[in-house]
Amino acid sequence: MSLLTVFLVLAAYLSPQQQPDALIQAPDTSILYTKRRIVLPEVPQRGRVLDRHDSVLVATRPQYLLKLPRRPPLDTLALGQLLGRGPTAMRKRIADALPYEEAPAGYPVQLRLTAVEAARVRRKSREWPTLTLTEGRQRTYTTSVGAHVLGYMGTEAEAFYNQAKRYRRGRFYQLRNGGVEGYYNSILNGRRGILHPLVDEQGQTQGSWAPDTAFQQGQDLHLTLDVKLQAYAEQLLGRRKGYLVALNPRTGEILAYVSAPTYKPATITAPDLAGVRTKLLQQEGMPLLNRPAMRANPPGSVFKLVNAAVALQLGSISPTTGFRCDQKLVSCVHRHPAPSNLTAGLKYSCNPYFYQVMGKLINYVPDSLVQDTVAARHANLAQWRRYVRSFGLDSVLGVDIPREAPGFLPTPAYYDKARSTTRWRYRSIYSLSIGQGEINLTGLQMANMAAIIANRGWYYPPHLVRGIGENGPLARFTEKHHTLIDSVHFAALVPGMVAVMQRGGTADASSLADVGITVAGKTGTVQNDEGDDHAAFVGFAPASDPKIAVAVYIENAGFGATAAAPCAVMVMEKYLRGSIAPKRKRWEARIQRRAQNGY
């Protein structure tokens, strides 16, 4: 009997992880074989998460936990001196570890220590016999940004799940999303080796009853995220409610992904941050909601870009088509010259102009339906929706993060039911023309919409992981998708988007012309019946050779031109130049102060 056979036989009898034996009949009916399943002892190490420049963001590292004595009182001054901390900082650490403020004295508390703090405790262990220091291994975050992207391991978030059950918003948050840690959990975890020997009555191996499972070390994830750009973008949104998504339009790689209000990624799984988690669950701003993926909102005037592209494709308008700014049709919030062509209509974001653009599309009656205008409107809306859906709207884009929402585009049947008649007219659905009403898009879809225009009609699905181990991204992220709109019609939108950022345009104050960057953009102000309007912006830069596309949405912030556009262009400038020009430094500081204060 070979040494390997002896090992397999012994492992079959001794391995505590084997499944119960199963007897099978051999071809010779006088022999019984035993099916065994042997899990090999080597445990794979969980892979790391790195940014696009290979900076380690998440890794499994040693964790030191200090269990405080349950008997009060605790001398926080002396404990702070032991750890090299002041009494105020010490009291805050203990308060953060308590799940609620009224927790009784002596409530069990564990504090995470640094290696230096742990060494201090070991040296003074005789003087502090009531302290218990333990060492283990846990996922460690080396960054304070990107919480909604990085996510968390479900096995390390059980305390958080239990806390969430006590709050009514727990279900709404759909907390078991886990970011890339959850989405790629099996790849990060790796795979233990498993043998499947057949053993005869003498304990000898007689082949295998199933293919053996090869050991697989946990794979590293190389993110598309630029952690420095992510940190900068989070400074611009801070405690405000909203999102910012920046991606490379040529590849679909997400460069920055901000869901605000922001919080530190370690908060969810850290054993000494129960109090911080409680505050997150209670906040009205709902920071735990993954806004770019899970929350769909009316896009406002940025959707005029899509409607214009569809109208051009279907021949409802041409780039030279002009309309009067007829306030009787729909109000226009600012004065401007008459939009004599599409470029001017986009530059001034003229509501009456786009009311008439979509009106021509929906009210078109072909000769075959001249006697049935109801059927014509239904057919035209269905056709409009088919072209709009080719942008990846009203469906999930398939980003590598759990629980992506599909958004919504209304159908003719929807309006038949909502209006309680099939004889609805364009006047009752005109809000579609300005991106209001029933249209809802996610932040990922908004950013991808900008990327599609930058690419003149195609896109790669947005994604957060550019490499798995030594390999590239998941195969589906290398498949190019094309819209139903010809590239020439997307090209017709760009002059208007550039004009938006120039003198007289709705976002002329956000121009980057002073540093030689031509931005193509579109502002949006989303009407909100329950409070201040929401601010939106989409755009890309440089306009002639796009390297970054950005979507920004800030709730209750007012005009897109004054709230959303500045954040977008500064992220563009930061990415393309590496710094912000002195001209915008005061502007930058004001936005960051507002972000810190949440308004």
Secondary structure as the mmCIF struct_conf table of DSSP 4:
data_model
#
loop_
_struct_conf.conf_type_id
_struct_conf.id
_struct_conf.beg_label_comp_id
_struct_conf.beg_label_asym_id
_struct_conf.beg_label_seq_id
_struct_conf.end_label_comp_id
_struct_conf.end_label_asym_id
_struct_conf.end_label_seq_id
HELX_RH_AL_P HELX_RH_AL_P1 LEU A 3 LEU A 14
TURN_TY1_P TURN_TY1_P1 PRO A 16 GLN A 17
HELX_LH_PP_P HELX_LH_PP_P1 GLN A 18 ASP A 21
STRN STRN1 ALA A 22 GLN A 25
BEND BEND1 PRO A 27 ASP A 28
TURN_TY1_P TURN_TY1_P2 THR A 29 SER A 30
STRN STRN2 LEU A 32 LYS A 35
STRN STRN3 ILE A 38 VAL A 39
BEND BEND2 PRO A 41 PRO A 41
HELX_LH_PP_P HELX_LH_PP_P2 GLU A 42 ARG A 48
STRN STRN4 VAL A 49 LEU A 50
TURN_TY1_P TURN_TY1_P3 ARG A 52 HIS A 53
STRN STRN5 VAL A 56 LYS A 67
HELX_LH_PP_P HELX_LH_PP_P3 LEU A 68 PRO A 69
BEND BEND3 ARG A 70 PRO A 72
HELX_LH_PP_P HELX_LH_PP_P4 PRO A 73 PRO A 73
HELX_RH_AL_P HELX_RH_AL_P2 THR A 76 LEU A 83
TURN_TY1_P TURN_TY1_P4 GLY A 84 GLY A 84
HELX_RH_AL_P HELX_RH_AL_P3 PRO A 87 ALA A 97
BEND BEND4 LEU A 98 TYR A 100
TURN_TY1_P TURN_TY1_P5 GLU A 101 GLU A 102
HELX_LH_PP_P HELX_LH_PP_P5 ALA A 103 PRO A 104
TURN_TY1_P TURN_TY1_P6 ALA A 105 GLY A 106
STRN STRN6 GLN A 110 LEU A 113
HELX_RH_AL_P HELX_RH_AL_P4 ALA A 115 ARG A 123
TURN_TY1_P TURN_TY1_P7 LYS A 124 GLU A 127
TURN_TY1_P TURN_TY1_P8 PRO A 129 THR A 130
STRN STRN7 THR A 132 TYR A 141
BEND BEND5 THR A 142 THR A 142
BEND BEND6 SER A 144 VAL A 145
HELX_RH_AL_P HELX_RH_AL_P5 ALA A 147 LEU A 150
HELX_RH_3T_P HELX_RH_3T_P1 GLY A 154 GLU A 156
HELX_RH_AL_P HELX_RH_AL_P6 GLU A 158 ALA A 164
TURN_TY1_P TURN_TY1_P9 LYS A 165 ARG A 166
BEND BEND7 TYR A 167 TYR A 167
TURN_TY1_P TURN_TY1_P10 ARG A 168 ARG A 169
HELX_RH_AL_P HELX_RH_AL_P7 GLY A 170 TYR A 173
TURN_TY1_P TURN_TY1_P11 GLN A 174 GLN A 174
TURN_TY1_P TURN_TY1_P12 ARG A 176 ASN A 177
HELX_RH_AL_P HELX_RH_AL_P8 GLY A 179 TYR A 183
TURN_TY1_P TURN_TY1_P13 TYR A 184 TYR A 184
HELX_RH_AL_P HELX_RH_AL_P9 ASN A 185 ASN A 189
STRN STRN8 ARG A 191 ARG A 191
STRN STRN9 ILE A 194 LEU A 195
STRN STRN10 PRO A 197 VAL A 199
TURN_TY1_P TURN_TY1_P14 GLU A 201 GLN A 202
BEND BEND8 GLY A 203 GLY A 203
STRN STRN11 THR A 205 SER A 208
BEND BEND9 TRP A 209 ALA A 210
HELX_LH_PP_P HELX_LH_PP_P6 PRO A 211 ASP A 212
STRN STRN12 THR A 213 THR A 213
HELX_LH_PP_P HELX_LH_PP_P7 ALA A 214 PHE A 215
STRN STRN13 GLN A 216 GLN A 216
HELX_LH_PP_P HELX_LH_PP_P8 GLN A 217 ASP A 220
STRN STRN14 LEU A 221 LEU A 223
BEND BEND10 THR A 224 THR A 224
HELX_RH_AL_P HELX_RH_AL_P10 VAL A 227 LEU A 237
TURN_TY1_P TURN_TY1_P15 GLY A 238 ARG A 239
BEND BEND11 ARG A 240 LYS A 241
STRN STRN15 GLY A 242 LEU A 247
TURN_TY1_P TURN_TY1_P16 PRO A 249 THR A 251
STRN STRN16 GLU A 253 GLU A 253
STRN STRN17 ILE A 254 ALA A 260
BEND BEND12 PRO A 261 PRO A 261
HELX_RH_3T_P HELX_RH_3T_P2 PRO A 265 THR A 267
TURN_TY1_P TURN_TY1_P17 ILE A 268 THR A 269
TURN_TY1_P TURN_TY1_P18 PRO A 271 ASP A 272
HELX_RH_AL_P HELX_RH_AL_P11 ALA A 274 GLN A 282
TURN_TY1_P TURN_TY1_P19 GLU A 284 GLY A 285
TURN_TY1_P TURN_TY1_P20 PRO A 287 LEU A 288
BEND BEND13 LEU A 289 LEU A 289
HELX_RH_AL_P HELX_RH_AL_P12 ARG A 291 MET A 294
STRN STRN18 ASN A 297 ASN A 297
HELX_RH_3T_P HELX_RH_3T_P3 GLY A 300 PHE A 303
HELX_RH_AL_P HELX_RH_AL_P13 LYS A 304 GLN A 313
TURN_TY1_P TURN_TY1_P21 LEU A 314 GLY A 315
BEND BEND14 SER A 316 SER A 316
TURN_TY1_P TURN_TY1_P22 PRO A 319 THR A 320
TURN_TY1_P TURN_TY1_P23 GLN A 327 LEU A 329
BEND BEND15 VAL A 330 VAL A 330
BEND BEND16 VAL A 333 HIS A 334
BEND BEND17 ASN A 341 ASN A 341
HELX_RH_AL_P HELX_RH_AL_P14 LEU A 342 TYR A 348
TURN_TY1_P TURN_TY1_P24 SER A 349 SER A 349
HELX_RH_AL_P HELX_RH_AL_P15 ASN A 351 ILE A 362
BEND BEND18 ASN A 363 ASN A 363
HELX_RH_3T_P HELX_RH_3T_P4 ASP A 367 LEU A 369
TURN_TY1_P TURN_TY1_P25 VAL A 370 GLN A 371
HELX_RH_AL_P HELX_RH_AL_P16 THR A 373 ARG A 389
TURN_TY1_P TURN_TY1_P26 SER A 390 ASP A 394
BEND BEND19 SER A 395 SER A 395
BEND BEND20 ASP A 400 ARG A 403
STRN STRN19 PHE A 408 PHE A 408
HELX_RH_AL_P HELX_RH_AL_P17 PRO A 412 ALA A 418
TURN_TY1_P TURN_TY1_P27 ARG A 419 SER A 420
BEND BEND21 THR A 421 THR A 422
HELX_RH_3T_P HELX_RH_3T_P5 TYR A 426 SER A 428
TURN_TY1_P TURN_TY1_P28 ILE A 429 ILE A 429
HELX_RH_3T_P HELX_RH_3T_P6 TYR A 430 ILE A 434
TURN_TY1_P TURN_TY1_P29 GLY A 435 GLY A 435
TURN_TY1_P TURN_TY1_P30 GLY A 437 GLU A 438
STRN STRN20 ASN A 440 LEU A 441
HELX_RH_AL_P HELX_RH_AL_P18 GLY A 443 ALA A 454
TURN_TY1_P TURN_TY1_P31 ASN A 455 ARG A 456
BEND BEND22 GLY A 457 GLY A 457
STRN STRN21 TRP A 458 TYR A 459
HELX_LH_PP_P HELX_LH_PP_P9 TYR A 460 PRO A 462
STRN STRN22 HIS A 463 HIS A 463
BEND BEND23 LEU A 464 LEU A 464
STRN STRN23 VAL A 465 ILE A 468
TURN_TY1_P TURN_TY1_P32 GLY A 469 GLU A 470
STRN STRN24 ASN A 471 ASN A 471
BEND BEND24 PRO A 473 PRO A 473
HELX_RH_3T_P HELX_RH_3T_P7 ALA A 475 THR A 478
STRN STRN25 HIS A 481 HIS A 482
BEND BEND25 LEU A 484 ILE A 485
HELX_RH_AL_P HELX_RH_AL_P19 SER A 487 VAL A 500
TURN_TY1_P TURN_TY1_P33 MET A 501 MET A 501
BEND BEND26 GLN A 502 GLN A 502
TURN_TY1_P TURN_TY1_P34 ARG A 503 GLY A 504
BEND BEND27 GLY A 505 GLY A 505
TURN_TY1_P TURN_TY1_P35 THR A 506 ALA A 507
HELX_RH_3T_P HELX_RH_3T_P8 ASP A 508 SER A 510
HELX_RH_3T_P HELX_RH_3T_P9 ALA A 513 VAL A 515
TURN_TY1_P TURN_TY1_P36 GLY A 516 GLY A 516
STRN STRN26 ALA A 520 VAL A 526
TURN_TY1_P TURN_TY1_P37 ASP A 529 GLU A 530
BEND BEND28 GLY A 531 ASP A 532
HELX_LH_PP_P HELX_LH_PP_P10 ASP A 533 ASP A 533
STRN STRN27 HIS A 534 ALA A 541
BEND BEND29 PRO A 542 ASP A 545
STRN STRN28 ILE A 548 ILE A 554
TURN_TY1_P TURN_TY1_P38 GLU A 555 ASN A 556
HELX_RH_PI_P HELX_RH_PI_P1 GLY A 560 ALA A 564
HELX_RH_AL_P HELX_RH_AL_P20 ALA A 565 ARG A 577
BEND BEND30 GLY A 578 SER A 579
HELX_RH_3T_P HELX_RH_3T_P10 PRO A 582 ARG A 584
HELX_RH_AL_P HELX_RH_AL_P21 LYS A 585 ASN A 597
TURN_TY1_P TURN_TY1_P39 GLY A 598 GLY A 598
#
